[in-house]
């Protein structure tokens, strides 16, 4: 039998290291050495890790349906660049703040992939509006800003202030989009798959943030995000049969 790496662990060392992504120490020993599989604190850790990595996996494609819809229609009708920009600010603030605080990757990793997809959505909306120079400028400014925020040069006070303003960004972002949906009596080119996945992901993040970071500011942010994502999801249902925005 191959080297287990740790006495009493019934796994090869390489497999044990992978399992510890979901069951870190000391819970790994609690489960697989002491065989206490009903240890409640460790069960919470395990559930949080599974949810966290599931959200990250889902984030790889969460906005792909929206991107595909934009590319297929060659139109960003019904999508507010201001709303998308506020959402991008919120996602990016969470990413840079969590990275600086060295929180577990499972607690914020989806922000990286969602930011990439969100900035692409803003780029495509501007591009299909015929604002090609603005689209390139938008992308360039964002890349420069994130290079700074993720560097050691970014002041801790700035990162904390951005995270504190996250709730404002989320409320403004979703309120702008919700108002546009209400005014048009349609959700335009919004993707139902993306909207509902965002709603469910925000709800799950409340639990994982409590469990893995204990940061009340982040937890409150996800509570607010769940509420406003839920409003957009409800509008998707209400305006399900409306295929195009109402014209004045």
Beta strands, then each sheet from edge to edge (+ up, - down):
end
